[in-house]
Amino acid sequence: MKNNKIKDEYYFYLRDRNHHPIITVCIKRKDGEIARGLSILNSSDKIDKGEGRRWARRYADKALGTKCTNYPIQKTEALQVLERVYEYGSLYPIVETENAFICNHKSVYDPMLTLYEYRLLTKGDKNELS
């Protein structure tokens, strides 16, 4: 018997020119509400996929729990990191694209979704997001 459960939590990465994952993004849906969490690798961190996912999920859960957008990205180092990360297949850093808005806060409640995030959340779902 095939499991038809719809997945409600997805992760993807924004990478540098060398294809190293620099930002982990968690997009999560719970009880019809959606949140996004971001974890940014800083210069003193070593790349750890599990740790990046844990922090991104915490930020998404925080947004769902508080129903608020929080943790604006303001540190100079984090802003510099954003200038060198790319979406898959893009020639331009994300801060120069129409999806730059995803890098404003670490914890976002009811986010405007990128096309990619929308596709993740509606994949295999007969009912489109409202």
Secondary structure, 3 states (H helix, E strand, C coil): CCCCCCCCEEEEEEECCCCCEEEEEEEEEECCEEEEEEEECCCCCCCCHHHHHHHHHHHHHHHHHHCCCEEECCCHHHHHHHCCCECCCCCCEHHHCCCHHHHCEEEEECCCCCHHHHHHHHCCCCCCCC
